[in-house]
Amino acid sequence: MIQKEPEEQGTGIEQGINETEDTKELKQALAEEKEKAENYLANWQRAQADFINYKRRTEQEKDELSKFANLVLMLSFLPVFGLKSVSWLRRNKYHLVYSP
């Protein structure tokens, strides 16, 4: 077996320093990647919450539009049905602004 010359092997101290520097670099790289992963997760969670809020808001808008359309339809029948329709609307808690 051929042994290396002492100057080629390096000392144990130099190897320990190189390993320590490598470990520090790896720990730093790991910390950076963990931070990126946390940022990606936070962004994904924010996007998910935004989408849920969007769905809820569009559902509310659809319900409001439906109620408004029904109210307009009922108001168009007021001249036909007269005061009975107005009392029915008030009894069912529809707030009207009606001027013939």
Secondary structure, 3 states (H helix, E strand, C coil): CCCCCHHHHCCHHHHHHHHHHHHHHHHHHHHHHHHHHHHHHHHHHHHHHHHHHHHHHHHHHHHHHHHHHHHHHHHHHHHHHCHHHHHHHHHCCCCCCCCC
